[in-house]
Amino acid sequence: MPPTIAVLVPCYNEEAAIGRVVADFKAALPQAEIYVYDNNSRDRTADVAAAAGAIVRREPLQGKGNVVRRMFADIDADAYVLVDGDDTYHAPSAPALVAKLFDEQLDMVNAARKTEIEAAYRPGHRFGNVVLTTLVTAIFGHRTEDMLSGYRVFSRRFAKSFPSLSAGFEIETELTVHALELRMPLAEVVTPYKDRPVGSVSKLSTFRDGFRILWLIGKLVKEERPVQFFGIGALFLAILSLVIVKPVFVTYLQTGLVPRLPTAVLATGLMLLAFLSLVCGLILDTVTRGRREMKRLAYLAQPAPRKAPQ
């Protein structure tokens, strides 16, 4: 029996683009089922997608992260092709991405964007992607160059072990960190990227969504790297304590007196907080290890990607 493939398209007000997206992916992957999840669109997105031949479903909770969570929960397949519904990604690349997943038994194949069209990939978005990708890969491992790509292929064991917590566009960051934290086999393939069709408007806000992604990175560092997160706080508090107490200590050595008692008490309190922060990090590291083991077991409970038949 050949492996099953599902193309997952989260959509919000993409009437102008979704018909072409469905048609292109049906042509590129004729054996796949195309699922379009309408996320409270105020236009004819659902009708256009259905007319193009997609299976249309609805997710009332607003936000791309909520849609992806629902998709992974509802749909069973051997490979999941996740792509935005704005007709900016290259559908003809999908067979190569899926084949790479099966042939090399990977869990995620990321489609890194490449374009010379400035309107398609605005400088602000490009710069933000480089900064955020560099930050995440420096912390969790350098295995991707385009962390925020909305075009990826996943294995069943990735989808069914992914504890999605994000609500919005920060979902791409969470997907990447999940793969890096469980040390999944993954790959990245450069694919063409194009501008939106006329009538399609981007829902991504450079600064608002950039700060949301940055906030999520901070939370993921706290949850997945608690020793480093709380250790940095402990180091800062300890240094601050030593700086504050230095003149008090020098005076004590010279005179045997502690004339600035409040300063000494403050320094002592800061040092205690530093040790408390470090202890919190050590305790939470044990909790994080247990959570990671549970996610790993959920991951191993699913079969590895089967090689495509010759």
LOVEXDO-572577 format. One record per residue (C-alpha): residue in three letters; residue number from 0; x, y, z. Coordinates in Angstrom, 3 decimals, decimal comma. Each point is the difference from the previous one (the first is absolute). Layout:
N
(ALA; NUM; (X; Y; Z))
...
This chain:
310
(MET; 0; (0,000; 0,000; 0,000))
(PRO; 1; (1,532; 3,376; -0,975))
(PRO; 2; (0,572; 2,579; 2,747))
(THR; 3; (-2,750; 2,532; 0,538))
(ILE; 4; (0,673; 3,723; -0,401))
(ALA; 5; (-2,048; 2,900; 1,337))
(VAL; 6; (0,491; 3,596; -1,117))
(LEU; 7; (-1,021; 2,306; 2,850))
(VAL; 8; (-0,899; 3,598; -0,860))
(PRO; 9; (-0,935; 2,371; 2,851))
(CYS; 10; (-1,973; 2,932; -1,422))
(TYR; 11; (-1,317; 3,372; 1,059))
(ASN; 12; (-1,497; 2,298; -2,644))
(GLU; 13; (1,848; -1,554; -2,963))
(GLU; 14; (-2,796; 0,046; -2,599))
(ALA; 15; (2,350; 1,450; -2,596))
(ALA; 16; (2,681; -2,670; 0,403))
(ILE; 17; (-1,427; -3,233; 1,382))
(GLY; 18; (-1,443; -1,288; -3,287))
(ARG; 19; (3,416; 0,112; -1,653))
(VAL; 20; (1,673; -1,592; 3,050))
(VAL; 21; (-2,414; -2,953; -0,035))
(ALA; 22; (0,305; -0,451; -3,767))
(ASP; 23; (3,815; 0,158; 0,056))
(PHE; 24; (0,358; -2,529; 2,801))
(LYS; 25; (-2,554; -2,349; -1,570))
(ALA; 26; (2,128; 0,082; -3,160))
(ALA; 27; (3,284; -0,433; 1,902))
(LEU; 28; (-1,260; -2,727; 2,354))
(PRO; 29; (-2,975; -1,696; -1,719))
(GLN; 30; (0,010; -2,804; 2,578))
(ALA; 31; (-0,374; 2,410; 2,946))
(GLU; 32; (-3,096; 1,223; 1,801))
(ILE; 33; (-0,157; 3,803; 0,180))
(TYR; 34; (-1,424; 1,332; 3,280))
(VAL; 35; (-0,838; 3,689; 0,318))
(TYR; 36; (-0,810; 1,173; 3,521))
(ASP; 37; (-1,899; 3,264; -0,068))
(ASN; 38; (0,790; 2,162; 3,027))
(ASN; 39; (-3,038; 2,308; 0,222))
(SER; 40; (0,504; 1,544; -3,433))
(ARG; 41; (-2,305; 2,885; -0,863))
(ASP; 42; (0,226; -0,646; -3,731))
(ARG; 43; (-0,708; -2,994; -2,282))
(THR; 44; (3,172; -1,936; 0,883))
(ALA; 45; (-1,884; -3,169; 0,966))
(ASP; 46; (-2,227; 0,022; -3,086))
(VAL; 47; (2,890; 0,581; -2,400))
(ALA; 48; (2,068; -2,766; 1,644))
(ALA; 49; (-2,889; -2,458; -0,194))
(ALA; 50; (-0,628; 0,859; -3,635))
(ALA; 51; (3,678; -0,660; -0,755))
(GLY; 52; (-0,305; -3,504; 1,466))
(ALA; 53; (1,296; 0,388; 3,546))
(ILE; 54; (-1,476; -1,561; 3,125))
(VAL; 55; (-1,086; 3,070; 1,963))
(ARG; 56; (-0,244; 0,070; 3,769))
(ARG; 57; (-0,280; 2,842; 2,507))
(GLU; 58; (1,913; 0,963; 3,144))
(PRO; 59; (-1,768; 2,681; 2,087))
(LEU; 60; (2,975; 0,799; 2,261))
(GLN; 61; (1,799; 2,863; -1,730))
(GLY; 62; (3,689; -0,362; -0,785))
(LYS; 63; (2,223; -2,183; -2,179))
(GLY; 64; (1,320; -1,914; 3,004))
(ASN; 65; (-3,531; -1,039; 0,947))
(VAL; 66; (-0,658; -1,173; -3,553))
(VAL; 67; (3,199; -2,076; -0,194))
(ARG; 68; (-0,800; -1,609; 3,358))
(ARG; 69; (-3,432; -1,013; -1,296))
(MET; 70; (1,403; -1,290; -3,296))
(PHE; 71; (2,584; -2,239; 1,642))
(ALA; 72; (-2,616; -1,346; 2,408))
(ASP; 73; (-2,714; -0,689; -2,577))
(ILE; 74; (1,868; -1,360; -3,008))
(ASP; 75; (1,817; -3,318; -0,330))
(ALA; 76; (2,625; -0,342; -2,712))
(ASP; 77; (3,520; -1,281; -0,545))
(ALA; 78; (1,202; 3,432; -1,140))
(TYR; 79; (-1,397; 3,463; 0,639))
(VAL; 80; (0,744; 2,871; -2,375))
(LEU; 81; (-0,663; 3,247; 1,877))
(VAL; 82; (-0,234; 3,083; -2,208))
(ASP; 83; (-1,512; 3,465; 0,276))
(GLY; 84; (-3,032; 0,818; -2,118))
(ASP; 85; (1,411; 3,215; -1,476))
(ASP; 86; (1,465; -1,537; -3,197))
(THR; 87; (3,562; 1,111; 0,768))
(TYR; 88; (1,557; -3,469; 0,303))
(HIS; 89; (1,127; -2,253; -2,849))
(ALA; 90; (-2,398; -2,932; -0,385))
(PRO; 91; (2,132; -1,842; -2,619))
(SER; 92; (2,684; -0,444; 2,701))
(ALA; 93; (-2,382; -2,086; 2,133))
(PRO; 94; (0,751; -3,417; -1,610))
(ALA; 95; (3,733; 0,448; 0,605))
(LEU; 96; (-0,598; 1,051; 3,622))
(VAL; 97; (-2,279; -2,991; 0,647))
(ALA; 98; (2,389; -2,408; -1,754))
(LYS; 99; (2,878; 1,280; 2,131))
(LEU; 100; (-2,038; -0,587; 3,165))
(PHE; 101; (-0,777; -3,599; -0,963))
(ASP; 102; (3,297; -0,963; -1,635))
(GLU; 103; (2,155; 1,293; 2,862))
(GLN; 104; (-2,556; -0,826; 2,728))
(LEU; 105; (-0,068; 3,555; 1,299))
(ASP; 106; (-2,502; 1,639; 2,319))
(MET; 107; (0,057; 3,521; -1,412))
(VAL; 108; (1,051; 1,475; -3,330))
(ASN; 109; (0,040; 3,788; 0,079))
(ALA; 110; (-0,441; 1,984; -3,205))
(ALA; 111; (2,398; 2,932; 0,325))
(ARG; 112; (-1,184; 3,005; -1,998))
(LYS; 113; (2,031; 1,511; -2,816))
(THR; 114; (-1,134; 2,983; -2,059))
(GLU; 115; (1,285; 3,177; -1,582))
(ILE; 116; (-3,439; 1,639; 0,120))
(GLU; 117; (0,171; 2,613; 2,752))
(ALA; 118; (-3,788; 0,263; 0,332))
(ALA; 119; (-0,263; -3,751; 0,582))
(TYR; 120; (2,495; -0,037; 2,868))
(ARG; 121; (0,162; 3,486; 1,471))
(PRO; 122; (3,327; 1,162; 1,501))
(GLY; 123; (-1,577; 0,330; 3,457))
(HIS; 124; (-1,283; -3,560; -0,103))
(ARG; 125; (3,301; -1,274; -1,415))
(PHE; 126; (2,039; 1,770; 2,697))
(GLY; 127; (-2,333; -1,173; 2,774))
(ASN; 128; (0,186; -3,571; -1,262))
(VAL; 129; (3,816; 0,080; -0,005))
(VAL; 130; (0,133; 1,433; 3,534))
(LEU; 131; (-2,556; -2,409; 1,476))
(THR; 132; (1,395; -3,028; -1,834))
(THR; 133; (3,529; 0,850; 1,191))
(LEU; 134; (-1,248; 0,360; 3,574))
(VAL; 135; (-1,866; -3,321; 0,013))
(THR; 136; (2,745; -1,986; -1,728))
(ALA; 137; (2,628; 1,419; 2,360))
(ILE; 138; (-2,010; -1,348; 2,945))
(PHE; 139; (-1,539; -3,219; -1,338))
(GLY; 140; (2,333; -1,027; -2,838))
(HIS; 141; (0,918; 1,343; -3,441))
(ARG; 142; (-1,915; -2,254; -2,394))
(THR; 143; (-2,149; 2,457; -1,939))
(GLU; 144; (0,478; 3,269; -1,872))
(ASP; 145; (-3,685; 0,989; -0,313))
(MET; 146; (-1,785; -0,706; 3,269))
(LEU; 147; (-3,105; 1,997; -0,940))
(SER; 148; (-0,817; -1,728; -3,285))
(GLY; 149; (-3,667; -0,920; -0,305))
(TYR; 150; (0,721; -2,888; -2,395))
(ARG; 151; (1,077; -3,298; 1,581))
(VAL; 152; (-0,511; -3,742; -0,205))
(PHE; 153; (-0,411; -2,053; 3,175))
(SER; 154; (-0,098; -3,676; 0,874))
(ARG; 155; (-2,863; -1,554; 1,934))
(ARG; 156; (2,168; -0,401; 3,090))
(PHE; 157; (0,819; 3,712; -0,050))
(ALA; 158; (-3,641; 1,052; -0,308))
(LYS; 159; (-1,292; -2,375; 2,653))
(SER; 160; (2,703; 0,857; 2,548))
(PHE; 161; (-0,179; 3,772; -0,452))
(PRO; 162; (-1,509; 1,642; 3,119))
(SER; 163; (-1,110; 3,181; -1,751))
(LEU; 164; (-0,439; 2,898; 2,428))
(SER; 165; (0,266; 3,030; -2,281))
(ALA; 166; (-3,055; 1,883; -1,219))
(GLY; 167; (1,341; 2,168; -2,821))
(PHE; 168; (2,842; 0,403; -2,477))
(GLU; 169; (2,556; -1,030; 2,618))
(ILE; 170; (-0,992; -3,601; -0,795))
(GLU; 171; (2,939; -0,298; -2,449))
(THR; 172; (2,434; 0,673; 2,834))
(GLU; 173; (-1,625; -2,656; 2,151))
(LEU; 174; (0,095; -2,531; -2,846))
(THR; 175; (3,717; 0,611; -0,490))
(VAL; 176; (0,866; -0,209; 3,692))
(HIS; 177; (-1,996; -3,242; 0,349))
(ALA; 178; (2,111; -1,615; -2,721))
(LEU; 179; (3,259; 1,347; 1,429))
(GLU; 180; (-0,768; -0,973; 3,590))
(LEU; 181; (-0,841; -3,619; -0,869))
(ARG; 182; (2,995; -0,116; -2,378))
(MET; 183; (-2,206; -1,178; -2,840))
(PRO; 184; (1,492; -0,759; -3,397))
(LEU; 185; (-0,793; 3,006; -2,150))
(ALA; 186; (1,100; 1,719; -3,178))
(GLU; 187; (-0,414; 3,317; -1,758))
(VAL; 188; (-0,529; 0,552; -3,713))
(VAL; 189; (0,174; 3,399; -1,721))
(THR; 190; (-3,201; 0,704; -1,933))
(PRO; 191; (-1,244; 2,978; -2,058))
(TYR; 192; (-2,151; 2,618; 1,700))
(LYS; 193; (-2,277; 2,465; -1,777))
(ASP; 194; (-2,174; 3,013; 0,629))
(ARG; 195; (-3,647; -0,244; 1,016))
(PRO; 196; (-2,626; 0,180; -2,741))
(VAL; 197; (-1,996; 3,199; -0,451))
(GLY; 198; (-2,686; 0,249; 2,666))
(SER; 199; (1,834; -2,076; 2,608))
(VAL; 200; (1,219; 1,936; 3,044))
(SER; 201; (2,604; -1,125; 2,534))
(LYS; 202; (-1,252; -0,537; 3,552))
(LEU; 203; (3,515; 0,084; 1,436))
(SER; 204; (1,030; 3,081; 1,976))
(THR; 205; (3,779; 0,432; 0,020))
(PHE; 206; (0,253; 1,517; 3,481))
(ARG; 207; (-3,024; -1,467; 1,781))
(ASP; 208; (0,584; -3,574; -1,144))
(GLY; 209; (3,765; 0,437; 0,316))
(PHE; 210; (-0,389; 0,876; 3,681))
(ARG; 211; (-2,406; -2,912; 0,476))
(ILE; 212; (2,573; -2,362; -1,491))
(LEU; 213; (2,725; 1,514; 2,169))
(TRP; 214; (-2,214; -0,440; 3,071))
(LEU; 215; (-0,598; -3,645; -0,946))
(ILE; 216; (3,741; -0,574; -0,404))
(GLY; 217; (0,490; 1,304; 3,535))
(LYS; 218; (-2,681; -2,361; 1,321))
(LEU; 219; (1,488; -2,947; -1,880))
(VAL; 220; (3,449; 0,751; 1,410))
(LYS; 221; (-1,512; 0,104; 3,506))
(GLU; 222; (-1,801; -3,302; -0,542))
(GLU; 223; (2,631; -1,888; -2,001))
(ARG; 224; (3,223; 1,536; 1,379))
(PRO; 225; (-0,884; 0,907; 3,616))
(VAL; 226; (3,569; -0,263; 1,347))
(GLN; 227; (1,253; 2,517; -2,553))
(PHE; 228; (-3,053; 2,261; 0,391))
(PHE; 229; (0,047; 0,180; 3,787))
(GLY; 230; (3,793; -0,284; 0,105))
(ILE; 231; (0,356; 3,262; -1,938))
(GLY; 232; (-2,335; 1,669; 2,501))
(ALA; 233; (1,971; -1,480; 2,877))
(LEU; 234; (3,288; 1,254; -1,453))
(PHE; 235; (-1,401; 3,515; -0,471))
(LEU; 236; (-1,328; 0,134; 3,574))
(ALA; 237; (3,252; -1,367; 1,430))
(ILE; 238; (2,125; 2,573; -1,866))
(LEU; 239; (-2,363; 2,798; 1,051))
(SER; 240; (0,252; -1,172; 3,610))
(LEU; 241; (3,808; -0,002; -0,092))
(VAL; 242; (0,119; 3,475; -1,558))
(ILE; 243; (-2,321; 1,393; 2,678))
(VAL; 244; (1,775; -1,670; 2,914))
(LYS; 245; (3,558; 0,877; -1,065))
(PRO; 246; (0,211; 3,447; 1,689))
(VAL; 247; (-1,684; -1,394; 3,129))
(PHE; 248; (2,508; -2,849; 0,155))
(VAL; 249; (2,951; 2,353; -0,558))
(THR; 250; (-1,227; 2,248; 2,826))
(TYR; 251; (-0,406; -3,024; 2,262))
(LEU; 252; (3,579; -1,146; -0,649))
(GLN; 253; (1,318; 3,496; 0,747))
(THR; 254; (-2,051; 0,842; 3,083))
(GLY; 255; (-1,690; -3,202; 1,127))
(LEU; 256; (-3,365; 1,794; -0,288))
(VAL; 257; (-2,986; -0,333; -2,326))
(PRO; 258; (-1,351; 3,553; -0,151))
(ARG; 259; (-2,284; -0,602; -2,984))
(LEU; 260; (-2,111; -2,854; 1,317))
(PRO; 261; (-2,863; 0,374; -2,539))
(THR; 262; (2,514; -0,376; -2,831))
(ALA; 263; (1,402; -3,144; 1,597))
(VAL; 264; (-3,518; -1,415; 0,432))
(LEU; 265; (-0,828; 0,786; -3,642))
(ALA; 266; (3,160; -1,713; -1,228))
(THR; 267; (-0,758; -3,038; 2,153))
(GLY; 268; (-3,553; -0,160; -1,348))
(LEU; 269; (1,203; 0,194; -3,594))
(MET; 270; (2,489; -2,813; 0,558))
(LEU; 271; (-2,730; -2,147; 1,567))
(LEU; 272; (-2,215; 0,683; -3,007))
(ALA; 273; (2,871; -1,015; -2,280))
(PHE; 274; (0,339; -3,365; 1,741))
(LEU; 275; (-3,785; -0,430; -0,036))
(SER; 276; (-0,100; 0,674; -3,739))
(LEU; 277; (2,733; -2,562; -0,610))
(VAL; 278; (-1,788; -2,612; 2,108))
(CYS; 279; (-3,242; 0,655; -1,925))
(GLY; 280; (1,858; -0,612; -3,236))
(LEU; 281; (1,446; -3,279; 1,254))
(ILE; 282; (-3,383; -1,248; 1,223))
(LEU; 283; (-1,812; 1,017; -3,188))
(ASP; 284; (2,703; -1,698; -2,064))
(THR; 285; (-1,105; -3,310; 1,505))
(VAL; 286; (-3,624; 0,797; -0,888))
(THR; 287; (1,031; 0,962; -3,548))
(ARG; 288; (1,887; -3,263; -0,433))
(GLY; 289; (-3,125; -1,926; 1,029))
(ARG; 290; (-2,158; 1,972; -2,453))
(ARG; 291; (2,513; -0,587; -2,770))
(GLU; 292; (0,001; -3,735; 0,704))
(MET; 293; (-3,807; -0,078; -0,201))
(LYS; 294; (0,050; 1,827; -3,342))
(ARG; 295; (2,672; -2,395; -1,230))
(LEU; 296; (-2,128; -3,004; 0,969))
(ALA; 297; (-3,011; 1,495; -1,813))
(TYR; 298; (2,257; 0,538; -3,006))
(LEU; 299; (1,290; -3,592; 0,065))
(ALA; 300; (-3,539; -1,373; 0,287))
(GLN; 301; (-0,580; 0,946; -3,662))
(PRO; 302; (1,615; -1,852; -2,914))
(ALA; 303; (2,903; 1,490; -1,905))
(PRO; 304; (-0,704; 1,388; -3,489))
(ARG; 305; (-0,230; -2,799; -2,558))
(LYS; 306; (2,028; 0,253; -3,133))
(ALA; 307; (-1,995; 0,863; -3,070))
(PRO; 308; (-0,581; -3,001; -2,254))
(GLN; 309; (2,335; -0,294; -2,958))
